[in-house]
Structures are given as C-alpha cells and as structure tokens.
Amino acid sequence: MNNNQSLSSIKGVGGKTFELFNKIGLFTVDDILNYYPRTYDKYERITSTKDSLANSRNAVFATVKSNPKLTRFSGKSIISFFIYDEYGTFEVRFFNAPYMLKAFKVGDKKVFRGYLKLFRNTLILEQPKTYDYDEYFKLQDVITPIYALTKDLSNLKISKTVSGALSVASLDKDYLTIEECDEMTMLPMPLAKASIHFPKDEEDLYKAKRRIIFDEFLCFIHATKSKNIENIKLKNNFKMIETADCKRLCDSLPYELTNAQKKAFNDISSDMSSDNLMNRLVQGDVGSGKTIVAILSLLMCASNGYQGAMMAPTEVLARQHYETVKKLTDRYSLCLKPVLLTGKMSAKDKKEALKEISIGECNLIIGTQALIQDNVEFNNLALVITDEQHRFGVRQREALKNKGLEPHLLVMSATPIPRTLAMIMFAGLSVSIIDELPKNRIPISNCVIDSSFREKAYKKIQSELDKGRQAYIICPMVEDNDEDELLLKSVETHSKEVKEYFGEKVNVGTLTGKMKPDEKTRIMESFKEGNIDILVATTVIEVGIDVPNASVILIENAERFGLSQLHQLRGRVGRGEYPSFCMLLSDSKNALTKKRLDVLNKSNDGFVIAEEDMKLRGPGELNGIRQSGELQFGIGDIYEDSDILMLAADKYDSLKERIPKQQIKTIDFRTI
C-alpha cells in the first residue's frame, strides 16, 4: 500500500472520523504513523490501601463498603461511597456522573484505578476506572500510547487507526544496518515506527525513541549544514558605516548597556560593515536586553539610508516592539520612521502602511507574518530581524529575507543553549551571546512546593494582588481528558477553581493556544492594561510578553515542563520595579525530577540552567510530557536528548550520503 494513501482507506475510518483526523492535520497513512504519542500510560500493579501513595495514581483491589449516595456542591453532582480491604478504607468520588448511583452495591469486589487525593486528612480516590480482578491482572505493566486529541476523537479511535495503518503500511528498508542500530542502542526504523506507538516494554520504547530522535536530529543537521553552505561568504550588498546616531542613543539612555550587549552590537555592526553578508544569531537570557540591541542594529541600518524589518511571532509582541521604538524615537529624536504592519489592521491603515513601505517613506517596518505577504513591497530592505526565531518556519524567514536583495539577517533567541549544543545546531552561523543581566534587574525569588502548600501559594498571590500587582497561573493542559484530568491541571477546570477561591473581587482571565488570534490578543492586551488580575494560561504566554506589573507566577505540574521552558515562563515576571516570585508546584516523587526543579530553585541564570539540564538529562518519567523548548522536533528535545544530538553530529559525515531523500523531505524544519 502507498503510504500517501488516504486514511479513509483504513477500516473503521468513515467520513466523519476522517474529518476529525483532518482537524488535527492527519490525511494519509504516513501522517498518522508520524503522529507520535504525546505520552504513555503504564498500568500500575495492584496494591492495597496500606501501600497506596497519595497524590498519585493507584490500582486498589477492594470491596464496596457503602451504597453510593448523591450530593451537590458548587454546581457539581458528586457520587460518593466507601471501599475497604483488610488494611483500611478509602472514599470514592465521581463528579457529574449520576449513572454511577446504580453502578455499585455493597459487597462488590473490584480493582479501582484512579488518582488518590489527600483532602482534609481523608484519602479520596477520584474518578477511578473499575475492572474485574482477572481483567486488570492481564493489563499490569502494559504500556499504552496517549495521543493529543480533538473533540469527538477518542484515544482508542486513534490507537486503532494507527494499528490499522501499521498493518497496511509500506515501511522503507532501513539505511542503518542491524549492527549499527545495536551499537547505538536503537531499533531498526521499521520496528521503531511500530514500537513508538505500541512498545512491548520500557526497553523497547527507549530504543524506538532513540532511533526516531536520532533520525530527526540527523536530518536537521543535514538541512542546517546545507543551508549554511549557501550562506557562507555571500557578498554584502548593503555595506554600512558606523554613524553617530547609535552612540548618541547609548549615551542618552538612562542606563548603561552591559558589556555583553555592547559586544553583541559590535559584532553586528562589524558584520554589516564587512565585505560579507551578515547571518547572525543573538542568543540571550530572559531579560538580558536583546531588544535594545536589535533597535541599535535597525538604527544603524536607517542612518545609512536603508530600510530594516523586524518580524515578531504575535500581534501583541509586534505592537509591543512598535510602541517601544516609537517612545525611543520621540524621546531621543532618532532618525527612525517606524510603521506597524499586522493582519488585524483596518484596510485603510494597511493600505497606507504598504504605500509608505514601497516608496521608502518609512525606514523601519515592524510586524507579524503580514510582512511576507505578496502585496508587501520594500524600497531598499537591507536588514531583516526575526524575534523569537524558533517560532518561525524556515520558509517564513526566507520569504521575508527574499523581499530584499540578500539583506543582512539577524535572528534572536531568548532560550540559552549550552555552548556544546550551539556549536552543532548553528554550525557555520555567527553567534553572539548576551549572558549578563542589566544591573537594575531584581532577582526573582523561587520556591518548589507540593500540593500541601497550595493554600500558602494562593495567599501569596492574594498578598501581591492587594499591593496592586498581577499574577500568572500556568497549567500544562488546555482541557481535561479521560486519561489525565485528575493528574494534570487544565486551564478549563483550574480557572473555575481559582475563581471560586479568590471570589468575585478578583478578575480571572484564561488564555490558551486553541483560542482564535483575535481573542488571544484581546486577552493579553486586557491583562497588560491591568483589567485582569490573574491570568490562568498554558505556555502560550511564554513568548516575550512584557507586563511589568505582573509579580508572581505559579506553575502547576512543574515536572511536566522542560527546564528551559520553565525558565522562559518564569521570565514573564520580574520585568518591573517590584520584587517578584515564582512558585513551582509538583507532587512528583521522582528523584531526577526533584533534582531538575532544584536547579531552577537555586538559579535564575539561563545558561547555568541549560548546562545543568544537560548533566541531569535522562529517560525521564514514563508519563512525562516531553517539552521541545527552543527547538520543535516531533519527539526530540535538545536538552534531554543532547547525547543523541551529539551522536547524530558525530555520525553525520559517514551517514549523509545514505539518508533517504524522501525522509529529508518529510521533516518539517521549523527551526533552521
């Protein structure tokens, strides 16, 4: 069977189901084989009430002690009853499930598998699934895939469709030999494709992941090296000279640039003055002052009579940069003539902006992806800057760059990357590192807590609100689902709990990546203006938003995020003149997780965190959700899998001619 054949050809995928798959970007057999599980579930061994662990999932074999009864609380219907074994008693609760009233009777013996919560000295098993003893006994230690879902598309349906796809797929012959796979502790690719979805055991899963991650990294390195060969020693069509404008601005600022900022700008100005085209990455920690370096670069460009463009990943961030430039221009009489261009502007304003850009009336264009539309014509574009570079695809950046006659390219990254990894990922690219924080930055106070300190965490948030400050609460999930709703906090459910706790006087807002762009922009603007006191959000707030009045952030299920991502999230506070606080809440008992969170607890230095993350890397918890952080691969993570990245770099020269061309084409290099 051709792997490009439609998913609708697989048994069980009818018209409506096919439409649901299309919603999450799955159309072909190949698409679903590359739709890797976001995490895995392993059925725990049956235990007793005595050996069960609070704040974790347990499978308890017990007898129903009392008939279910129905109560109501805060708009919820609660079915509750007690179960027992020879060692003790647990309460069982089901929410909004009245049909459970008749599902159990006194004397029933079942395996109850659910999340055990300690609430006011009572152990409560919430929303457990139930099994006959023999049925569950067969499931013990079985590893099942958990996929990202959409409404009306169940995990079981995806799992069955993947199984059907594997049975008909044509898996290419492997370009690695069996001996090479064994040497690198990996599975051959055909086996890896099956085992990543349906592993026999943890070792099988480990080897499958290693293989797929290795191929992701190898193809990435191939594309990076190919791209860099094209960029090396290209002629500088826009040779610039140093002007007095940049020095005047630096002298006028109410603060002195750090040595790292000065060095980064000197690197940029030297590049733009040289015979060769600039192709530089500026890598700086959260709050290190990359924006002013970018503005100085654009000022040098404008003072030489050219146009510069800066592309931001969101409307909010683009507008934020525009306002910053406008204030500096007005205050210090800069030669910058900025214009904003976004998709949300009125037709009249957009038409006027396009005219100014094409005739050269403006020399600095700040915008979103609207900058790369066909109707945007620049006059003499000499410098292109992309902010938060990992948020743009290679095609998007190339499209903007191609608007000019090979303009200088400057990409900005807010996530520190260990130097050893940077050498691999940006081989052939010039790299400037801003590794100092401005002297006026107040260090963020950190603490790692578990659920028993939730009340204290909320009181700390309330005390900051009482001072007129604002707060973030970050959740790993957008909405509840059958597998994780009791293990992970979701914005949908947790925002209701937060509203209930803080009361009507506190305005609680929500923000997720699933919202429409207009709605996301409206909410962030409202938060920035102080109309929202607490913003309950997913990691969508990670990118560069500057709200100086936000002074406290609580990150739920902190173990579910990568360290670099936690550091980015923490960087949303501490941006103003007030002392700021970051609380990392985790109930994980895993020793490696505790060590990793302790790194964040003890340091605010992103480069230290990145290096420590490398040292502590490991297979992680089986149920952990892999976070991509700076680079967005299918399942690879440059920190946790840095050993595989280095292995791929080491093997590249000997394998580059053997990588199937089709495989390179199917990789989405959003990070190059």
NUZA-34644 format. One record per residue (C-alpha): residue in three letters; x, y, z. Coordinates in steps of 0.02 Angstrom, whole numbers, padded with zeros to 5 digits, always signed. Layout:
// NUZA-34644
ALAXYZ;...
This chain:
// NUZA-34644
MET+00000+00000+00000;ASN+00059+00178-00039;ASN+00090+00272+00124;ASN+00018+00427+00042;GLN-00149+00339+00027;SER-00294+00420+00118;LEU-00333+00373+00298;SER-00511+00344+00240;SER-00449+00183+00158;ILE-00415+00108+00330;LYS-00553+00001+00404;GLY-00655+00096+00532;VAL-00616+00271+00465;GLY-00779+00335+00392;GLY-00821+00507+00327;LYS-00850+00591+00496;THR-00697+00510+00577;PHE-00590+00560+00427;GLU-00647+00741+00451;LEU-00596+00733+00635;PHE-00424+00668+00585;ASN-00410+00810+00459;LYS-00441+00933+00602;ILE-00276+00882+00681;GLY-00184+00880+00515;LEU-00194+00693+00478;PHE-00241+00645+00300;THR-00133+00497+00249;VAL-00064+00333+00317;ASP+00106+00416+00331;ASP+00032+00562+00429;ILE-00039+00452+00566;LEU+00118+00344+00579;ASN+00213+00506+00616;TYR+00081+00564+00741;TYR+00179+00505+00892;PRO+00101+00483+01065;ARG+00122+00637+01174;THR+00146+00524+01324;TYR+00117+00345+01384;ASP+00016+00260+01519;LYS+00077+00108+01612;TYR-00048+00007+01712;GLU+00011+00001+01892;ARG+00025-00160+01990;ILE-00123-00197+02102;THR-00093-00133+02278;SER-00178-00122+02447;THR-00247+00031+02537;LYS-00095+00024+02651;ASP+00034+00031+02510;SER-00057+00160+02402;LEU+00028+00329+02377;ALA-00064+00493+02399;ASN-00058+00620+02255;SER-00026+00483+02128;ARG-00122+00353+02030;ASN-00155+00185+02112;ALA-00243+00022+02069;VAL-00327-00044+02228;PHE-00418-00210+02243;ALA-00558-00175+02368;THR-00737-00210+02418;VAL-00881-00085+02412;LYS-00924-00042+02593;SER-01073+00075+02571;ASN-01204+00110+02438;PRO-01169+00262+02328;LYS-01254+00425+02378;LEU-01281+00586+02282;THR-01236+00760+02347;ARG-01215+00929+02262;PHE-01078+01058+02288;SER-01035+01216+02188;GLY-01144+01162+02043;LYS-01068+00988+02035;SER-01157+00824+02071;ILE-01047+00707+02173;ILE-01074+00520+02189;SER-00978+00452+02338;PHE-00959+00288+02432;PHE-00827+00193+02532;ILE-00719+00043+02486;TYR-00609-00061+02601;ASP-00484-00202+02613;GLU-00404-00284+02764;TYR-00289-00135+02791;GLY-00402+00017+02777;THR-00539+00120+02695;PHE-00544+00246+02551;GLU-00682+00361+02495;VAL-00725+00353+02309;ARG-00796+00503+02216;PHE-00867+00528+02042;PHE-00912+00702+01978;ASN-01062+00740+01867;ALA-01095+00555+01838;PRO-01267+00517+01914;TYR-01274+00350+01823;MET-01143+00288+01948;LEU-01279+00284+02082;LYS-01334+00113+02021;ALA-01165+00050+01959;PHE-01105-00015+02128;LYS-01181-00104+02277;VAL-01115-00161+02446;GLY-01005-00315+02429;ASP-00944-00284+02250;LYS-00759-00327+02232;LYS-00666-00226+02100;VAL-00497-00154+02055;PHE-00518+00035+02071;ARG-00388+00130+01970;GLY-00382+00316+01999;TYR-00296+00467+02073;LEU-00281+00460+02263;LYS-00301+00632+02338;LEU-00272+00683+02519;PHE-00406+00809+02567;ARG-00430+00865+02748;ASN-00349+00706+02815;THR-00464+00597+02706;LEU-00395+00488+02566;ILE-00510+00504+02415;LEU-00498+00401+02256;GLU-00565+00518+02121;GLN-00648+00465+01958;PRO-00574+00288+01962;LYS-00598+00167+01820;THR-00651-00006+01879;TYR-00601-00179+01821;ASP-00631-00359+01869;TYR-00477-00430+01954;ASP-00432-00551+01813;GLU-00460-00417+01681;TYR-00342-00294+01766;PHE-00213-00427+01810;LYS-00182-00452+01622;LEU-00159-00264+01598;GLN-00025-00243+01733;ASP+00136-00166+01663;VAL+00057-00143+01490;ILE+00113+00022+01410;THR-00022+00112+01311;PRO+00001+00265+01199;ILE-00088+00428+01241;TYR-00115+00546+01094;ALA-00160+00730+01081;LEU-00348+00732+01048;THR-00481+00842+00974;LYS-00666+00846+01019;ASP-00758+00684+00975;LEU-00596+00594+00927;SER-00551+00469+01063;ASN-00382+00398+01109;LEU-00449+00224+01070;LYS-00500+00276+00894;ILE-00328+00348+00857;SER-00243+00194+00929;LYS-00349+00076+00822;THR-00318+00180+00666;VAL-00130+00179+00698;SER-00139-00010+00716;GLY-00233-00020+00551;ALA-00107+00094+00466;LEU+00039-00013+00527;SER-00042-00170+00456;VAL-00052-00097+00280;ALA+00095+00024+00276;SER+00249+00000+00169;LEU+00396+00038+00283;ASP+00557+00081+00190;LYS+00711-00026+00204;ASP+00824+00044+00339;TYR+00981+00140+00288;LEU+01064+00084+00451;THR+01123-00094+00472;ILE+01067-00205+00616;GLU+01244-00194+00686;GLU+01242-00003+00682;CYS+01072+00000+00770;ASP+01133-00119+00906;GLU+01292-00017+00930;MET+01190+00142+00957;THR+01055+00055+01064;MET+00918+00085+00937;LEU+00788-00012+00841;PRO+00788-00025+00651;MET+00669+00107+00582;PRO+00526-00011+00530;LEU+00522-00084+00706;ALA+00544+00088+00786;LYS+00391+00155+00692;ALA+00285+00016+00767;SER+00362+00017+00941;ILE+00345+00206+00964;HIS+00157+00177+00960;PHE+00145+00004+01039;PRO+00301-00037+01141;LYS+00321-00211+01215;ASP+00408-00143+01368;GLU+00507+00008+01428;GLU+00668-00050+01345;ASP+00576-00068+01179;LEU+00506+00109+01197;TYR+00677+00179+01244;LYS+00760+00105+01089;ALA+00618+00160+00975;LYS+00625+00339+01040;ARG+00814+00345+01021;ARG+00801+00291+00840;ILE+00666+00415+00790;ILE+00751+00557+00883;PHE+00918+00512+00802;ASP+00840+00524+00628;GLU+00757+00691+00671;PHE+00923+00762+00728;LEU+01022+00688+00583;CYS+00903+00764+00455;PHE+00906+00928+00549;ILE+01096+00933+00546;HIS+01092+00891+00359;ALA+00973+01035+00322;THR+01069+01155+00435;LYS+01236+01116+00354;SER+01161+01128+00178;LYS+01086+01297+00221;ASN+01246+01364+00298;ILE+01349+01314+00145;GLU+01235+01428+00042;ASN+01257+01573+00164;ILE+01447+01568+00187;LYS+01537+01718+00111;LEU+01389+01792+00016;LYS+01427+01967-00046;ASN+01370+02113+00062;ASN+01253+02215-00048;PHE+01221+02340+00092;LYS+01390+02388+00161;MET+01364+02509+00306;ILE+01473+02627+00406;GLU+01461+02666+00590;THR+01365+02827+00621;ALA+01349+02944+00770;ASP+01163+02901+00792;CYS+01195+02738+00886;LYS+01323+02815+01004;ARG+01208+02963+01040;LEU+01065+02843+01087;CYS+01179+02740+01201;ASP+01241+02898+01287;SER+01062+02961+01310;LEU+00987+02804+01385;PRO+00953+02811+01574;TYR+01056+02652+01595;GLU+01221+02588+01529;LEU+01223+02439+01414;THR+01304+02284+01488;ASN+01471+02227+01418;ALA+01381+02079+01337;GLN+01257+02196+01250;LYS+01399+02307+01188;LYS+01494+02156+01120;ALA+01339+02088+01031;PHE+01308+02256+00946;ASN+01491+02273+00899;ASP+01481+02100+00817;ILE+01327+02156+00718;SER+01399+02323+00663;SER+01562+02238+00610;ASP+01463+02112+00507;MET+01360+02245+00419;SER+01519+02345+00383;SER+01615+02196+00313;ASP+01627+02129+00136;ASN+01515+01980+00177;LEU+01331+01963+00215;MET+01281+01953+00399;ASN+01196+01794+00454;ARG+01199+01804+00644;LEU+01107+01732+00793;VAL+01094+01835+00953;GLN+01062+01720+01098;GLY+01015+01799+01263;ASP+00935+01752+01426;VAL+00764+01812+01482;GLY+00776+01998+01523;SER+00955+02016+01457;GLY+00910+02162+01344;LYS+00908+02089+01169;THR+00775+02214+01110;ILE+00886+02368+01130;VAL+01025+02278+01034;ALA+00900+02245+00893;ILE+00845+02428+00895;LEU+01025+02488+00885;SER+01052+02375+00735;LEU+00897+02445+00649;LEU+00954+02621+00692;MET+01123+02590+00609;CYS+01031+02524+00456;ALA+00915+02676+00447;SER+01055+02801+00474;ASN+01141+02725+00322;GLY+00987+02762+00217;TYR+00914+02587+00211;GLN+00756+02500+00271;GLY+00753+02371+00410;ALA+00614+02249+00456;MET+00577+02159+00618;MET+00456+02012+00620;ALA+00377+01955+00783;PRO+00276+01794+00806;THR+00120+01876+00879;GLU+00020+02035+00858;VAL+00043+02079+01041;LEU+00232+02063+01031;ALA+00242+02159+00866;ARG+00140+02301+00940;GLN+00247+02297+01097;HIS+00406+02319+00993;TYR+00324+02458+00890;GLU+00274+02555+01046;THR+00449+02536+01119;VAL+00529+02604+00959;LYS+00403+02747+00949;LYS+00441+02802+01127;LEU+00629+02797+01099;THR+00611+02888+00932;ASP+00505+03028+01006;ARG+00608+03044+01165;TYR+00781+03047+01084;SER+00738+03118+00911;LEU+00802+02964+00820;CYS+00808+02956+00630;LEU+00690+02805+00636;LYS+00524+02817+00544;PRO+00432+02660+00604;VAL+00273+02586+00536;LEU+00171+02440+00602;LEU+00101+02306+00486;THR-00009+02166+00551;GLY-00152+02061+00484;LYS-00277+02140+00605;MET-00258+02319+00542;SER-00401+02402+00451;ALA-00396+02400+00261;LYS-00367+02588+00260;ASP-00221+02583+00383;LYS-00145+02434+00295;LYS-00155+02520+00125;GLU-00069+02675+00196;ALA+00068+02569+00278;LEU+00100+02473+00117;LYS+00118+02636+00020;GLU+00243+02706+00148;ILE+00345+02544+00139;SER+00351+02538-00052;ILE+00403+02719-00080;GLY+00529+02717+00063;GLU+00439+02846+00169;CYS+00469+02734+00321;ASN+00636+02653+00361;LEU+00582+02530+00497;ILE+00442+02405+00472;ILE+00383+02305+00622;GLY+00252+02170+00602;THR+00194+01992+00606;GLN+00189+01868+00462;ALA+00092+02003+00368;LEU+00266+02065+00317;ILE+00289+01917+00200;GLN+00126+01935+00103;ASP+00141+01957-00085;ASN+00073+02135-00082;VAL+00215+02197+00031;GLU+00349+02282-00074;PHE+00501+02356+00013;ASN+00600+02501-00057;ASN+00778+02454-00007;LEU+00770+02319+00127;ALA+00944+02293+00200;LEU+00915+02210+00369;VAL+00793+02077+00424;ILE+00770+02033+00609;THR+00661+01890+00669;ASP+00620+01895+00854;GLU+00596+01731+00947;GLN+00674+01642+00797;HIS+00612+01467+00841;ARG+00432+01524+00816;PHE+00454+01545+00630;GLY+00474+01415+00495;VAL+00620+01418+00376;ARG+00501+01464+00233;GLN+00432+01612+00329;ARG+00604+01684+00367;GLU+00662+01651+00189;ALA+00506+01737+00121;LEU+00546+01894+00220;LYS+00730+01887+00177;ASN+00687+01868-00009;LYS+00592+02033-00005;GLY+00762+02116-00024;LEU+00921+02090-00124;GLU+01003+01970+00000;PRO+00982+02080+00156;HIS+01077+02052+00317;LEU+00992+01925+00431;LEU+00986+01935+00621;VAL+00889+01805+00719;MET+00850+01825+00905;SER+00831+01684+01030;ALA+00777+01701+01211;THR+00820+01523+01262;PRO+01000+01494+01316;ILE+01075+01341+01233;PRO+01229+01252+01303;ARG+01381+01303+01201;THR+01420+01122+01153;LEU+01246+01107+01075;ALA+01252+01279+00995;MET+01410+01227+00901;ILE+01312+01083+00823;MET+01148+01170+00789;PHE+01218+01332+00721;ALA+01374+01266+00636;GLY+01433+01397+00511;LEU+01321+01530+00587;SER+01393+01678+00683;VAL+01332+01676+00863;SER+01330+01820+00988;ILE+01286+01780+01168;ILE+01213+01905+01292;ASP+01248+01819+01457;GLU+01232+01966+01577;LEU+01077+02042+01655;PRO+01057+02232+01673;LYS+01107+02295+01846;ASN+00933+02360+01887;ARG+00852+02187+01874;ILE+00786+02123+02042;PRO+00819+01934+02055;ILE+00662+01827+02057;SER+00629+01731+02218;ASN+00594+01547+02184;CYS+00520+01402+02280;VAL+00473+01222+02240;ILE+00316+01162+02332;ASP+00190+01020+02330;SER+00001+01021+02342;SER+00003+01034+02532;PHE+00067+01213+02510;ARG-00069+01266+02387;GLU-00160+01369+02517;LYS+00001+01465+02557;ALA+00033+01490+02371;TYR-00139+01565+02347;LYS-00114+01678+02498;LYS+00049+01740+02422;ILE-00042+01779+02260;GLN-00178+01870+02357;SER-00048+01974+02451;GLU+00027+02029+02284;LEU-00146+02071+02216;ASP-00177+02175+02372;LYS-00023+02277+02326;GLY-00097+02310+02155;ARG+00008+02180+02065;GLN-00048+02042+01944;ALA-00017+01854+01934;TYR+00001+01710+01812;ILE-00053+01531+01846;ILE+00014+01409+01714;CYS-00065+01240+01676;PRO+00004+01103+01563;MET-00166+01060+01486;VAL-00298+01161+01394;GLU-00443+01049+01444;ASP-00474+00889+01541;ASN-00471+00721+01455;ASP-00511+00545+01511;GLU-00333+00495+01545;ASP-00256+00644+01632;GLU-00393+00754+01703;LEU-00351+00710+01883;LEU-00163+00703+01861;LEU-00139+00867+01769;LYS-00211+01040+01793;SER-00305+01108+01643;VAL-00345+01290+01608;GLU-00528+01244+01580;THR-00556+01166+01753;HIS-00424+01252+01857;SER-00481+01427+01809;LYS-00650+01386+01887;GLU-00566+01330+02048;VAL-00460+01488+02051;LYS-00614+01597+02025;GLU-00704+01506+02165;TYR-00558+01527+02285;PHE-00519+01711+02253;GLY-00700+01768+02237;GLU-00789+01897+02131;LYS-00675+02042+02177;VAL-00531+01962+02082;ASN-00545+01960+01892;VAL-00480+01794+01824;GLY-00444+01776+01638;THR-00396+01624+01534;LEU-00280+01606+01385;THR-00239+01453+01279;GLY-00161+01417+01111;LYS-00327+01348+01049;MET-00409+01519+01054;LYS-00426+01623+00896;PRO-00285+01751+00869;ASP-00403+01899+00894;GLU-00462+01830+01060;LYS-00283+01794+01119;THR-00231+01971+01075;ARG-00382+02046+01165;ILE-00348+01946+01324;MET-00161+01987+01328;GLU-00197+02171+01299;SER-00326+02168+01438;PHE-00201+02086+01556;LYS-00066+02210+01506;GLU-00184+02355+01541;GLY-00221+02286+01715;ASN-00401+02236+01684;ILE-00364+02053+01726;ASP-00290+02014+01898;ILE-00246+01830+01874;LEU-00214+01752+01704;VAL-00234+01563+01700;ALA-00145+01505+01543;THR-00047+01372+01453;THR+00130+01402+01388;VAL+00058+01518+01255;ILE+00116+01662+01368;GLU+00297+01602+01355;VAL+00349+01717+01214;GLY+00419+01888+01262;ILE+00262+01973+01327;ASP+00311+02117+01441;VAL+00191+02153+01585;PRO+00296+02246+01716;ASN+00153+02243+01843;ALA+00148+02051+01849;SER+00249+01999+02001;VAL+00203+01819+02040;ILE+00187+01659+01939;LEU+00125+01489+01997;ILE+00169+01344+01880;GLU+00060+01190+01906;ASN+00128+01014+01873;ALA+00301+01090+01851;GLU+00376+00918+01821;ARG+00283+00914+01654;PHE+00386+01054+01577;GLY+00566+01059+01517;LEU+00686+01164+01620;SER+00715+01289+01481;GLN+00528+01311+01461;LEU+00505+01335+01648;HIS+00642+01467+01642;GLN+00553+01554+01498;LEU+00388+01551+01593;ARG+00472+01619+01750;GLY+00536+01762+01642;ARG+00359+01830+01625;VAL+00380+01907+01799;GLY+00521+02013+01866;ARG+00506+02134+01720;GLY+00462+02285+01826;GLU+00524+02377+01980;TYR+00441+02259+02105;PRO+00509+02104+02193;SER+00441+01952+02100;PHE+00407+01771+02143;CYS+00400+01604+02052;MET+00317+01452+02133;LEU+00344+01282+02052;LEU+00212+01159+02110;SER+00247+00974+02088;ASP+00191+00816+02178;SER+00317+00707+02086;LYS+00418+00588+02196;ASN+00543+00554+02056;ALA+00721+00591+02116;LEU+00779+00657+01946;THR+00630+00774+01935;LYS+00668+00843+02108;LYS+00850+00875+02058;ARG+00797+00963+01899;LEU+00673+01077+01986;ASP+00803+01114+02119;VAL+00915+01185+01982;LEU+00780+01314+01944;ASN+00752+01345+02129;LYS+00936+01391+02154;SER+00974+01487+01994;ASN+00899+01622+01883;ASP+01040+01606+01756;GLY+00975+01526+01596;PHE+01148+01470+01539;VAL+01183+01384+01705;ILE+01012+01301+01694;ALA+01044+01242+01517;GLU+01212+01164+01564;GLU+01139+01081+01720;ASP+00993+01016+01619;MET+01117+00930+01504;LYS+01206+00848+01652;LEU+01042+00787+01726;ARG+00966+00726+01564;GLY+00894+00551+01567;PRO+00749+00448+01503;GLY+00637+00544+01624;GLU+00471+00486+01692;LEU+00371+00371+01580;ASN+00217+00481+01597;GLY+00312+00644+01574;ILE+00257+00754+01430;ARG+00409+00798+01325;GLN+00430+00985+01302;SER+00525+01044+01149;GLY+00581+01210+01220;GLU+00687+01305+01095;LEU+00680+01181+00952;GLN+00519+01099+00899;PHE+00551+00921+00841;GLY+00425+00779+00834;ILE+00485+00698+00995;GLY+00667+00753+01010;ASP+00723+00876+01144;ILE+00893+00960+01127;TYR+00918+00958+01316;GLU+00852+00789+01371;ASP+00918+00706+01213;SER+01079+00805+01193;ASP+01179+00643+01193;ILE+01082+00586+01039;LEU+01108+00756+00956;MET+01295+00741+00983;LEU+01292+00562+00919;ALA+01200+00619+00761;ALA+01329+00756+00735;ASP+01470+00631+00758;LYS+01393+00507+00634;TYR+01336+00636+00506;ASP+01487+00633+00389;SER+01483+00443+00374;LEU+01294+00434+00351;LYS+01248+00590+00250;GLU+01251+00501+00082;ARG+01139+00361+00147;ILE+00995+00467+00216;PRO+00842+00433+00105;LYS+00793+00591+00010;GLN+00611+00557+00047;GLN+00647+00559+00232;ILE+00732+00729+00222;LYS+00583+00800+00126;THR+00457+00743+00255;ILE+00545+00827+00402;ASP+00469+00998+00445;PHE+00621+01102+00489;ARG+00534+01240+00584;THR+00694+01283+00675;ILE+00826+01310+00542;
